[in-house]
Amino acid sequence: MPEAYDRILDVVAENPGATVEEITDLVHDRGFPNTGVPDFLTKAEDNDDLLEFDGRYWVMRTGKYRFHRYDHPET
């Protein structure tokens, strides 16, 4: 996977329940090129790396994002 794909997954993992706009802003704030964020999100969703519900995104708890406990106020 391209490095940008992994960076966007990291941003979503650190900000569960973020919208596309929030993710784009966070990517921009970190100095990453934010062109194509919606395309990366769609690809990640197609790859079952992300879950989208009601316009918000969460990283699937697999691979390096697997935790024994998911501590987020919206869960």
N, CA, C and O atoms as a Maestro MAE file, in Angstrom:
{
 s_m_m2io_version
 :::
 2.0.0
}

f_m_ct {
 s_m_title
 :::
 protein
 m_atom[300] {
  # First column is atom index #
  i_m_mmod_type
  r_m_x_coord
  r_m_y_coord
  r_m_z_coord
  i_m_residue_number
  s_m_chain_name
  s_m_pdb_residue_name
  s_m_pdb_atom_name
  i_m_atomic_number
  :::
  1 25 0.833 -1.186 0.000 1 A "MET " " N  " 7
  2 3 0.000 0.000 0.000 1 A "MET " " CA " 6
  3 2 0.878 1.250 0.000 1 A "MET " " C  " 6
  4 15 1.970 1.246 0.568 1 A "MET " " O  " 8
  5 25 0.413 2.287 -0.620 2 A "PRO " " N  " 7
  6 3 1.169 3.539 -0.594 2 A "PRO " " CA " 6
  7 2 1.251 4.114 0.817 2 A "PRO " " C  " 6
  8 15 0.397 3.856 1.665 2 A "PRO " " O  " 8
  9 25 2.288 4.890 1.040 3 A "GLU " " N  " 7
  10 3 2.495 5.495 2.358 3 A "GLU " " CA " 6
  11 2 1.325 6.392 2.746 3 A "GLU " " C  " 6
  12 15 0.945 6.421 3.917 3 A "GLU " " O  " 8
  13 25 0.748 7.120 1.805 4 A "ALA " " N  " 7
  14 3 -0.380 8.007 2.099 4 A "ALA " " CA " 6
  15 2 -1.574 7.216 2.633 4 A "ALA " " C  " 6
  16 15 -2.286 7.688 3.519 4 A "ALA " " O  " 8
  17 25 -1.790 6.031 2.104 5 A "TYR " " N  " 7
  18 3 -2.886 5.164 2.553 5 A "TYR " " CA " 6
  19 2 -2.704 4.841 4.035 5 A "TYR " " C  " 6
  20 15 -3.644 4.962 4.821 5 A "TYR " " O  " 8
  21 25 -1.497 4.431 4.413 6 A "ASP " " N  " 7
  22 3 -1.219 4.098 5.812 6 A "ASP " " CA " 6
  23 2 -1.339 5.322 6.715 6 A "ASP " " C  " 6
  24 15 -1.832 5.217 7.838 6 A "ASP " " O  " 8
  25 25 -0.900 6.465 6.240 7 A "ARG " " N  " 7
  26 3 -0.999 7.692 7.040 7 A "ARG " " CA " 6
  27 2 -2.454 8.050 7.311 7 A "ARG " " C  " 6
  28 15 -2.802 8.445 8.423 7 A "ARG " " O  " 8
  29 25 -3.298 7.912 6.301 8 A "ILE " " N  " 7
  30 3 -4.712 8.223 6.486 8 A "ILE " " CA " 6
  31 2 -5.355 7.222 7.435 8 A "ILE " " C  " 6
  32 15 -6.183 7.606 8.261 8 A "ILE " " O  " 8
  33 25 -4.992 5.954 7.336 9 A "LEU " " N  " 7
  34 3 -5.507 4.964 8.291 9 A "LEU " " CA " 6
  35 2 -5.073 5.312 9.713 9 A "LEU " " C  " 6
  36 15 -5.857 5.166 10.651 9 A "LEU " " O  " 8
  37 25 -3.843 5.767 9.878 10 A "ASP " " N  " 7
  38 3 -3.360 6.175 11.199 10 A "ASP " " CA " 6
  39 2 -4.179 7.338 11.745 10 A "ASP " " C  " 6
  40 15 -4.533 7.352 12.924 10 A "ASP " " O  " 8
  41 25 -4.482 8.313 10.892 11 A "VAL " " N  " 7
  42 3 -5.279 9.468 11.320 11 A "VAL " " CA " 6
  43 2 -6.661 9.013 11.769 11 A "VAL " " C  " 6
  44 15 -7.155 9.469 12.801 11 A "VAL " " O  " 8
  45 25 -7.289 8.124 11.013 12 A "VAL " " N  " 7
  46 3 -8.625 7.637 11.380 12 A "VAL " " CA " 6
  47 2 -8.555 6.807 12.671 12 A "VAL " " C  " 6
  48 15 -9.444 6.901 13.517 12 A "VAL " " O  " 8
  49 25 -7.513 6.006 12.818 13 A "ALA " " N  " 7
  50 3 -7.368 5.192 14.032 13 A "ALA " " CA " 6
  51 2 -7.228 6.068 15.270 13 A "ALA " " C  " 6
  52 15 -7.733 5.721 16.338 13 A "ALA " " O  " 8
  53 25 -6.550 7.192 15.134 14 A "GLU " " N  " 7
  54 3 -6.346 8.096 16.261 14 A "GLU " " CA " 6
  55 2 -7.546 9.005 16.511 14 A "GLU " " C  " 6
  56 15 -7.631 9.644 17.560 14 A "GLU " " O  " 8
  57 25 -8.479 9.066 15.548 15 A "ASN " " N  " 7
  58 3 -9.652 9.942 15.650 15 A "ASN " " CA " 6
  59 2 -10.901 9.183 15.224 15 A "ASN " " C  " 6
  60 15 -11.520 9.530 14.219 15 A "ASN " " O  " 8
  61 25 -11.279 8.149 15.976 16 A "PRO " " N  " 7
  62 3 -12.424 7.332 15.571 16 A "PRO " " CA " 6
  63 2 -13.703 8.160 15.496 16 A "PRO " " C  " 6
  64 15 -13.948 9.033 16.328 16 A "PRO " " O  " 8
  65 25 -14.498 7.867 14.495 17 A "GLY " " N  " 7
  66 3 -15.767 8.558 14.317 17 A "GLY " " CA " 6
  67 2 -15.633 9.888 13.601 17 A "GLY " " C  " 6
  68 15 -16.569 10.688 13.618 17 A "GLY " " O  " 8
  69 25 -14.490 10.148 12.970 18 A "ALA " " N  " 7
  70 3 -14.268 11.410 12.264 18 A "ALA " " CA " 6
  71 2 -14.984 11.395 10.910 18 A "ALA " " C  " 6
  72 15 -15.164 10.346 10.291 18 A "ALA " " O  " 8
  73 25 -15.381 12.585 10.475 19 A "THR " " N  " 7
  74 3 -15.998 12.746 9.163 19 A "THR " " CA " 6
  75 2 -14.910 12.951 8.108 19 A "THR " " C  " 6
  76 15 -13.738 13.126 8.442 19 A "THR " " O  " 8
  77 25 -15.303 12.929 6.845 20 A "VAL " " N  " 7
  78 3 -14.347 13.159 5.756 20 A "VAL " " CA " 6
  79 2 -13.686 14.523 5.927 20 A "VAL " " C  " 6
  80 15 -12.474 14.653 5.761 20 A "VAL " " O  " 8
  81 25 -14.471 15.527 6.256 21 A "GLU " " N  " 7
  82 3 -13.926 16.874 6.421 21 A "GLU " " CA " 6
  83 2 -12.923 16.922 7.570 21 A "GLU " " C  " 6
  84 15 -11.862 17.534 7.445 21 A "GLU " " O  " 8
  85 25 -13.252 16.281 8.683 22 A "GLU " " N  " 7
  86 3 -12.338 16.260 9.830 22 A "GLU " " CA " 6
  87 2 -11.050 15.523 9.484 22 A "GLU " " C  " 6
  88 15 -9.959 15.971 9.836 22 A "GLU " " O  " 8
  89 25 -11.179 14.406 8.802 23 A "ILE " " N  " 7
  90 3 -10.003 13.631 8.409 23 A "ILE " " CA " 6
  91 2 -9.122 14.448 7.468 23 A "ILE " " C  " 6
  92 15 -7.899 14.461 7.610 23 A "ILE " " O  " 8
  93 25 -9.749 15.132 6.503 24 A "THR " " N  " 7
  94 3 -8.997 15.973 5.568 24 A "THR " " CA " 6
  95 2 -8.249 17.070 6.314 24 A "THR " " C  " 6
  96 15 -7.081 17.334 6.025 24 A "THR " " O  " 8
  97 25 -8.920 17.715 7.280 25 A "ASP " " N  " 7
  98 3 -8.265 18.767 8.079 25 A "ASP " " CA " 6
  99 2 -7.107 18.204 8.899 25 A "ASP " " C  " 6
  100 15 -6.047 18.826 8.980 25 A "ASP " " O  " 8
  101 25 -7.298 17.041 9.503 26 A "LEU " " N  " 7
  102 3 -6.250 16.427 10.313 26 A "LEU " " CA " 6
  103 2 -5.045 16.039 9.458 26 A "LEU " " C  " 6
  104 15 -3.898 16.217 9.868 26 A "LEU " " O  " 8
  105 25 -5.318 15.510 8.272 27 A "VAL " " N  " 7
  106 3 -4.232 15.146 7.358 27 A "VAL " " CA " 6
  107 2 -3.457 16.406 6.972 27 A "VAL " " C  " 6
  108 15 -2.226 16.404 6.949 27 A "VAL " " O  " 8
  109 25 -4.178 17.466 6.673 28 A "HIS " " N  " 7
  110 3 -3.537 18.738 6.315 28 A "HIS " " CA " 6
  111 2 -2.728 19.299 7.488 28 A "HIS " " C  " 6
  112 15 -1.615 19.788 7.292 28 A "HIS " " O  " 8
  113 25 -3.280 19.233 8.704 29 A "ASP " " N  " 7
  114 3 -2.590 19.739 9.897 29 A "ASP " " CA " 6
  115 2 -1.270 19.015 10.144 29 A "ASP " " C  " 6
  116 15 -0.339 19.597 10.701 29 A "ASP " " O  " 8
  117 25 -1.183 17.772 9.741 30 A "ARG " " N  " 7
  118 3 0.043 16.986 9.934 30 A "ARG " " CA " 6
  119 2 1.051 17.191 8.817 30 A "ARG " " C  " 6
  120 15 2.125 16.590 8.822 30 A "ARG " " O  " 8
  121 25 0.708 18.028 7.873 31 A "GLY " " N  " 7
  122 3 1.639 18.326 6.788 31 A "GLY " " CA " 6
  123 2 1.655 17.301 5.673 31 A "GLY " " C  " 6
  124 15 2.539 17.331 4.816 31 A "GLY " " O  " 8
  125 25 0.684 16.387 5.671 32 A "PHE " " N  " 7
  126 3 0.600 15.399 4.602 32 A "PHE " " CA " 6
  127 2 -0.180 16.010 3.447 32 A "PHE " " C  " 6
  128 15 -1.075 16.825 3.674 32 A "PHE " " O  " 8
  129 25 0.138 15.637 2.228 33 A "PRO " " N  " 7
  130 3 -0.694 16.105 1.113 33 A "PRO " " CA " 6
  131 2 -2.093 15.512 1.252 33 A "PRO " " C  " 6
  132 15 -2.243 14.298 1.393 33 A "PRO " " O  " 8
  133 25 -3.103 16.353 1.213 34 A "ASN " " N  " 7
  134 3 -4.462 15.864 1.471 34 A "ASN " " CA " 6
  135 2 -5.280 15.670 0.198 34 A "ASN " " C  " 6
  136 15 -6.501 15.522 0.267 34 A "ASN " " O  " 8
  137 25 -4.636 15.669 -0.941 35 A "THR " " N  " 7
  138 3 -5.378 15.444 -2.174 35 A "THR " " CA " 6
  139 2 -5.823 13.994 -2.240 35 A "THR " " C  " 6
  140 15 -5.031 13.075 -2.030 35 A "THR " " O  " 8
  141 25 -7.073 13.809 -2.529 36 A "GLY " " N  " 7
  142 3 -7.585 12.458 -2.707 36 A "GLY " " CA " 6
  143 2 -7.979 11.735 -1.435 36 A "GLY " " C  " 6
  144 15 -8.118 10.512 -1.457 36 A "GLY " " O  " 8
  145 25 -8.164 12.436 -0.327 37 A "VAL " " N  " 7
  146 3 -8.553 11.765 0.923 37 A "VAL " " CA " 6
  147 2 -9.832 10.951 0.725 37 A "VAL " " C  " 6
  148 15 -9.866 9.793 1.140 37 A "VAL " " O  " 8
  149 25 -10.894 11.503 0.108 38 A "PRO " " N  " 7
  150 3 -12.097 10.687 -0.083 38 A "PRO " " CA " 6
  151 2 -11.839 9.420 -0.889 38 A "PRO " " C  " 6
  152 15 -12.437 8.378 -0.621 38 A "PRO " " O  " 8
  153 25 -10.945 9.507 -1.881 39 A "ASP " " N  " 7
  154 3 -10.614 8.315 -2.677 39 A "ASP " " CA " 6
  155 2 -9.907 7.263 -1.826 39 A "ASP " " C  " 6
  156 15 -10.192 6.071 -1.937 39 A "ASP " " O  " 8
  157 25 -8.972 7.718 -0.968 40 A "PHE " " N  " 7
  158 3 -8.286 6.784 -0.072 40 A "PHE " " CA " 6
  159 2 -9.273 6.143 0.902 40 A "PHE " " C  " 6
  160 15 -9.172 4.951 1.194 40 A "PHE " " O  " 8
  161 25 -10.225 6.928 1.405 41 A "LEU " " N  " 7
  162 3 -11.221 6.388 2.335 41 A "LEU " " CA " 6
  163 2 -12.084 5.340 1.647 41 A "LEU " " C  " 6
  164 15 -12.381 4.297 2.229 41 A "LEU " " O  " 8
  165 25 -12.485 5.611 0.416 42 A "THR " " N  " 7
  166 3 -13.285 4.648 -0.338 42 A "THR " " CA " 6
  167 2 -12.498 3.364 -0.580 42 A "THR " " C  " 6
  168 15 -13.029 2.265 -0.418 42 A "THR " " O  " 8
  169 25 -11.227 3.506 -0.968 43 A "LYS " " N  " 7
  170 3 -10.383 2.326 -1.197 43 A "LYS " " CA " 6
  171 2 -10.208 1.533 0.090 43 A "LYS " " C  " 6
  172 15 -10.297 0.305 0.080 43 A "LYS " " O  " 8
  173 25 -9.958 2.230 1.201 44 A "ALA " " N  " 7
  174 3 -9.780 1.556 2.491 44 A "ALA " " CA " 6
  175 2 -11.064 0.848 2.917 44 A "ALA " " C  " 6
  176 15 -11.017 -0.235 3.501 44 A "ALA " " O  " 8
  177 25 -12.197 1.457 2.627 45 A "GLU " " N  " 7
  178 3 -13.472 0.814 2.946 45 A "GLU " " CA " 6
  179 2 -13.677 -0.433 2.086 45 A "GLU " " C  " 6
  180 15 -14.140 -1.463 2.576 45 A "GLU " " O  " 8
  181 25 -13.332 -0.334 0.809 46 A "ASP " " N  " 7
  182 3 -13.428 -1.493 -0.092 46 A "ASP " " CA " 6
  183 2 -12.494 -2.620 0.347 46 A "ASP " " C  " 6
  184 15 -12.803 -3.795 0.151 46 A "ASP " " O  " 8
  185 25 -11.347 -2.261 0.945 47 A "ASN " " N  " 7
  186 3 -10.379 -3.255 1.423 47 A "ASN " " CA " 6
  187 2 -10.714 -3.772 2.817 47 A "ASN " " C  " 6
  188 15 -9.958 -4.559 3.386 47 A "ASN " " O  " 8
  189 25 -11.837 -3.336 3.365 48 A "ASP " " N  " 7
  190 3 -12.262 -3.705 4.723 48 A "ASP " " CA " 6
  191 2 -11.276 -3.247 5.789 48 A "ASP " " C  " 6
  192 15 -11.160 -3.876 6.841 48 A "ASP " " O  " 8
  193 25 -10.563 -2.150 5.521 49 A "ASP " " N  " 7
  194 3 -9.695 -1.551 6.528 49 A "ASP " " CA " 6
  195 2 -10.437 -0.493 7.325 49 A "ASP " " C  " 6
  196 15 -10.064 -0.196 8.460 49 A "ASP " " O  " 8
  197 25 -11.491 0.084 6.738 50 A "LEU " " N  " 7
  198 3 -12.298 1.100 7.406 50 A "LEU " " CA " 6
  199 2 -13.757 0.690 7.396 50 A "LEU " " C  " 6
  200 15 -14.216 -0.069 6.542 50 A "LEU " " O  " 8
  201 25 -14.463 1.219 8.372 51 A "LEU " " N  " 7
  202 3 -15.906 1.071 8.439 51 A "LEU " " CA " 6
  203 2 -16.492 2.469 8.399 51 A "LEU " " C  " 6
  204 15 -16.077 3.342 9.161 51 A "LEU " " O  " 8
  205 25 -17.460 2.686 7.509 52 A "GLU " " N  " 7
  206 3 -18.145 3.972 7.434 52 A "GLU " " CA " 6
  207 2 -19.582 3.769 7.875 52 A "GLU " " C  " 6
  208 15 -20.262 2.862 7.395 52 A "GLU " " O  " 8
  209 25 -20.043 4.607 8.784 53 A "PHE " " N  " 7
  210 3 -21.435 4.576 9.211 53 A "PHE " " CA " 6
  211 2 -21.878 5.996 9.489 53 A "PHE " " C  " 6
  212 15 -21.243 6.716 10.259 53 A "PHE " " O  " 8
  213 25 -22.961 6.392 8.865 54 A "ASP " " N  " 7
  214 3 -23.558 7.708 9.082 54 A "ASP " " CA " 6
  215 2 -22.556 8.837 8.815 54 A "ASP " " C  " 6
  216 15 -22.545 9.847 9.519 54 A "ASP " " O  " 8
  217 25 -21.715 8.654 7.790 55 A "GLY " " N  " 7
  218 3 -20.762 9.677 7.405 55 A "GLY " " CA " 6
  219 2 -19.532 9.776 8.287 55 A "GLY " " C  " 6
  220 15 -18.763 10.730 8.171 55 A "GLY " " O  " 8
  221 25 -19.333 8.800 9.171 56 A "ARG " " N  " 7
  222 3 -18.176 8.783 10.078 56 A "ARG " " CA " 6
  223 2 -17.387 7.503 9.836 56 A "ARG " " C  " 6
  224 15 -17.943 6.479 9.436 56 A "ARG " " O  " 8
  225 25 -16.069 7.578 10.088 57 A "TYR " " N  " 7
  226 3 -15.173 6.463 9.767 57 A "TYR " " CA " 6
  227 2 -14.472 5.917 11.000 57 A "TYR " " C  " 6
  228 15 -14.088 6.660 11.903 57 A "TYR " " O  " 8
  229 25 -14.316 4.605 11.014 58 A "TRP " " N  " 7
  230 3 -13.571 3.898 12.051 58 A "TRP " " CA " 6
  231 2 -12.641 2.902 11.376 58 A "TRP " " C  " 6
  232 15 -12.976 2.347 10.329 58 A "TRP " " O  " 8
  233 25 -11.488 2.675 11.961 59 A "VAL " " N  " 7
  234 3 -10.568 1.662 11.466 59 A "VAL " " CA " 6
  235 2 -11.015 0.320 12.006 59 A "VAL " " C  " 6
  236 15 -11.359 0.188 13.180 59 A "VAL " " O  " 8
  237 25 -11.005 -0.678 11.128 60 A "MET " " N  " 7
  238 3 -11.334 -2.032 11.577 60 A "MET " " CA " 6
  239 2 -10.226 -2.507 12.505 60 A "MET " " C  " 6
  240 15 -9.053 -2.224 12.262 60 A "MET " " O  " 8
  241 25 -10.575 -3.211 13.543 61 A "ARG " " N  " 7
  242 3 -9.595 -3.624 14.547 61 A "ARG " " CA " 6
  243 2 -8.874 -4.893 14.111 61 A "ARG " " C  " 6
  244 15 -9.084 -5.973 14.663 61 A "ARG " " O  " 8
  245 25 -8.034 -4.734 13.120 62 A "THR " " N  " 7
  246 3 -7.227 -5.843 12.629 62 A "THR " " CA " 6
  247 2 -5.797 -5.365 12.476 62 A "THR " " C  " 6
  248 15 -5.532 -4.163 12.495 62 A "THR " " O  " 8
  249 25 -4.890 -6.288 12.325 63 A "GLY " " N  " 7
  250 3 -3.485 -5.937 12.094 63 A "GLY " " CA " 6
  251 2 -2.922 -5.064 13.193 63 A "GLY " " C  " 6
  252 15 -3.101 -5.352 14.376 63 A "GLY " " O  " 8
  253 25 -2.243 -3.997 12.808 64 A "LYS " " N  " 7
  254 3 -1.596 -3.139 13.798 64 A "LYS " " CA " 6
  255 2 -2.593 -2.311 14.595 64 A "LYS " " C  " 6
  256 15 -2.210 -1.691 15.588 64 A "LYS " " O  " 8
  257 25 -3.857 -2.282 14.194 65 A "TYR " " N  " 7
  258 3 -4.866 -1.514 14.912 65 A "TYR " " CA " 6
  259 2 -5.654 -2.365 15.901 65 A "TYR " " C  " 6
  260 15 -6.620 -1.888 16.497 65 A "TYR " " O  " 8
  261 25 -5.258 -3.601 16.078 66 A "ARG " " N  " 7
  262 3 -5.977 -4.491 16.988 66 A "ARG " " CA " 6
  263 2 -5.653 -4.120 18.431 66 A "ARG " " C  " 6
  264 15 -4.486 -4.010 18.809 66 A "ARG " " O  " 8
  265 25 -6.679 -3.932 19.215 67 A "PHE " " N  " 7
  266 3 -6.529 -3.603 20.632 67 A "PHE " " CA " 6
  267 2 -7.355 -4.579 21.453 67 A "PHE " " C  " 6
  268 15 -8.350 -5.118 20.968 67 A "PHE " " O  " 8
  269 25 -6.948 -4.807 22.688 68 A "HIS " " N  " 7
  270 3 -7.737 -5.677 23.550 68 A "HIS " " CA " 6
  271 2 -8.951 -4.937 24.092 68 A "HIS " " C  " 6
  272 15 -9.906 -5.561 24.554 68 A "HIS " " O  " 8
  273 25 -8.918 -3.603 24.035 69 A "ARG " " N  " 7
  274 3 -10.022 -2.797 24.534 69 A "ARG " " CA " 6
  275 2 -10.151 -1.560 23.648 69 A "ARG " " C  " 6
  276 15 -9.153 -0.912 23.332 69 A "ARG " " O  " 8
  277 25 -11.363 -1.240 23.253 70 A "TYR " " N  " 7
  278 3 -11.610 -0.068 22.411 70 A "TYR " " CA " 6
  279 2 -12.327 0.947 23.276 70 A "TYR " " C  " 6
  280 15 -13.515 0.802 23.564 70 A "TYR " " O  " 8
  281 25 -11.606 1.972 23.689 71 A "ASP " " N  " 7
  282 3 -12.123 2.918 24.655 71 A "ASP " " CA " 6
  283 2 -12.459 4.236 23.959 71 A "ASP " " C  " 6
  284 15 -11.616 5.127 23.856 71 A "ASP " " O  " 8
  285 25 -13.681 4.346 23.489 72 A "HIS " " N  " 7
  286 3 -14.105 5.566 22.809 72 A "HIS " " CA " 6
  287 2 -15.523 5.902 23.250 72 A "HIS " " C  " 6
  288 15 -16.366 5.010 23.353 72 A "HIS " " O  " 8
  289 25 -15.796 7.174 23.512 73 A "PRO " " N  " 7
  290 3 -17.106 7.550 24.053 73 A "PRO " " CA " 6
  291 2 -18.286 7.249 23.142 73 A "PRO " " C  " 6
  292 15 -19.413 7.162 23.629 73 A "PRO " " O  " 8
  293 25 -18.073 7.086 21.838 74 A "GLU " " N  " 7
  294 3 -19.186 6.823 20.939 74 A "GLU " " CA " 6
  295 2 -19.453 5.339 20.742 74 A "GLU " " C  " 6
  296 15 -20.295 4.973 19.922 74 A "GLU " " O  " 8
  297 25 -18.752 4.468 21.481 75 A "THR " " N  " 7
  298 3 -18.995 3.029 21.322 75 A "THR " " CA " 6
  299 2 -19.899 2.540 22.411 75 A "THR " " C  " 6
  300 15 -20.226 1.354 22.456 75 A "THR " " O  " 8
  :::
 }
 m_bond[299] {
  # First column is bond index #
  i_m_from
  i_m_to
  i_m_order
  :::
  1 1 2 1
  2 2 3 1
  3 3 4 2
  4 3 5 1
  5 5 6 1
  6 6 7 1
  7 7 8 2
  8 7 9 1
  9 9 10 1
  10 10 11 1
  11 11 12 2
  12 11 13 1
  13 13 14 1
  14 14 15 1
  15 15 16 2
  16 15 17 1
  17 17 18 1
  18 18 19 1
  19 19 20 2
  20 19 21 1
  21 21 22 1
  22 22 23 1
  23 23 24 2
  24 23 25 1
  25 25 26 1
  26 26 27 1
  27 27 28 2
  28 27 29 1
  29 29 30 1
  30 30 31 1
  31 31 32 2
  32 31 33 1
  33 33 34 1
  34 34 35 1
  35 35 36 2
  36 35 37 1
  37 37 38 1
  38 38 39 1
  39 39 40 2
  40 39 41 1
  41 41 42 1
  42 42 43 1
  43 43 44 2
  44 43 45 1
  45 45 46 1
  46 46 47 1
  47 47 48 2
  48 47 49 1
  49 49 50 1
  50 50 51 1
  51 51 52 2
  52 51 53 1
  53 53 54 1
  54 54 55 1
  55 55 56 2
  56 55 57 1
  57 57 58 1
  58 58 59 1
  59 59 60 2
  60 59 61 1
  61 61 62 1
  62 62 63 1
  63 63 64 2
  64 63 65 1
  65 65 66 1
  66 66 67 1
  67 67 68 2
  68 67 69 1
  69 69 70 1
  70 70 71 1
  71 71 72 2
  72 71 73 1
  73 73 74 1
  74 74 75 1
  75 75 76 2
  76 75 77 1
  77 77 78 1
  78 78 79 1
  79 79 80 2
  80 79 81 1
  81 81 82 1
  82 82 83 1
  83 83 84 2
  84 83 85 1
  85 85 86 1
  86 86 87 1
  87 87 88 2
  88 87 89 1
  89 89 90 1
  90 90 91 1
  91 91 92 2
  92 91 93 1
  93 93 94 1
  94 94 95 1
  95 95 96 2
  96 95 97 1
  97 97 98 1
  98 98 99 1
  99 99 100 2
  100 99 101 1
  101 101 102 1
  102 102 103 1
  103 103 104 2
  104 103 105 1
  105 105 106 1
  106 106 107 1
  107 107 108 2
  108 107 109 1
  109 109 110 1
  110 110 111 1
  111 111 112 2
  112 111 113 1
  113 113 114 1
  114 114 115 1
  115 115 116 2
  116 115 117 1
  117 117 118 1
  118 118 119 1
  119 119 120 2
  120 119 121 1
  121 121 122 1
  122 122 123 1
  123 123 124 2
  124 123 125 1
  125 125 126 1
  126 126 127 1
  127 127 128 2
  128 127 129 1
  129 129 130 1
  130 130 131 1
  131 131 132 2
  132 131 133 1
  133 133 134 1
  134 134 135 1
  135 135 136 2
  136 135 137 1
  137 137 138 1
  138 138 139 1
  139 139 140 2
  140 139 141 1
  141 141 142 1
  142 142 143 1
  143 143 144 2
  144 143 145 1
  145 145 146 1
  146 146 147 1
  147 147 148 2
  148 147 149 1
  149 149 150 1
  150 150 151 1
  151 151 152 2
  152 151 153 1
  153 153 154 1
  154 154 155 1
  155 155 156 2
  156 155 157 1
  157 157 158 1
  158 158 159 1
  159 159 160 2
  160 159 161 1
  161 161 162 1
  162 162 163 1
  163 163 164 2
  164 163 165 1
  165 165 166 1
  166 166 167 1
  167 167 168 2
  168 167 169 1
  169 169 170 1
  170 170 171 1
  171 171 172 2
  172 171 173 1
  173 173 174 1
  174 174 175 1
  175 175 176 2
  176 175 177 1
  177 177 178 1
  178 178 179 1
  179 179 180 2
  180 179 181 1
  181 181 182 1
  182 182 183 1
  183 183 184 2
  184 183 185 1
  185 185 186 1
  186 186 187 1
  187 187 188 2
  188 187 189 1
  189 189 190 1
  190 190 191 1
  191 191 192 2
  192 191 193 1
  193 193 194 1
  194 194 195 1
  195 195 196 2
  196 195 197 1
  197 197 198 1
  198 198 199 1
  199 199 200 2
  200 199 201 1
  201 201 202 1
  202 202 203 1
  203 203 204 2
  204 203 205 1
  205 205 206 1
  206 206 207 1
  207 207 208 2
  208 207 209 1
  209 209 210 1
  210 210 211 1
  211 211 212 2
  212 211 213 1
  213 213 214 1
  214 214 215 1
  215 215 216 2
  216 215 217 1
  217 217 218 1
  218 218 219 1
  219 219 220 2
  220 219 221 1
  221 221 222 1
  222 222 223 1
  223 223 224 2
  224 223 225 1
  225 225 226 1
  226 226 227 1
  227 227 228 2
  228 227 229 1
  229 229 230 1
  230 230 231 1
  231 231 232 2
  232 231 233 1
  233 233 234 1
  234 234 235 1
  235 235 236 2
  236 235 237 1
  237 237 238 1
  238 238 239 1
  239 239 240 2
  240 239 241 1
  241 241 242 1
  242 242 243 1
  243 243 244 2
  244 243 245 1
  245 245 246 1
  246 246 247 1
  247 247 248 2
  248 247 249 1
  249 249 250 1
  250 250 251 1
  251 251 252 2
  252 251 253 1
  253 253 254 1
  254 254 255 1
  255 255 256 2
  256 255 257 1
  257 257 258 1
  258 258 259 1
  259 259 260 2
  260 259 261 1
  261 261 262 1
  262 262 263 1
  263 263 264 2
  264 263 265 1
  265 265 266 1
  266 266 267 1
  267 267 268 2
  268 267 269 1
  269 269 270 1
  270 270 271 1
  271 271 272 2
  272 271 273 1
  273 273 274 1
  274 274 275 1
  275 275 276 2
  276 275 277 1
  277 277 278 1
  278 278 279 1
  279 279 280 2
  280 279 281 1
  281 281 282 1
  282 282 283 1
  283 283 284 2
  284 283 285 1
  285 285 286 1
  286 286 287 1
  287 287 288 2
  288 287 289 1
  289 289 290 1
  290 290 291 1
  291 291 292 2
  292 291 293 1
  293 293 294 1
  294 294 295 1
  295 295 296 2
  296 295 297 1
  297 297 298 1
  298 298 299 1
  299 299 300 2
  :::
 }
}
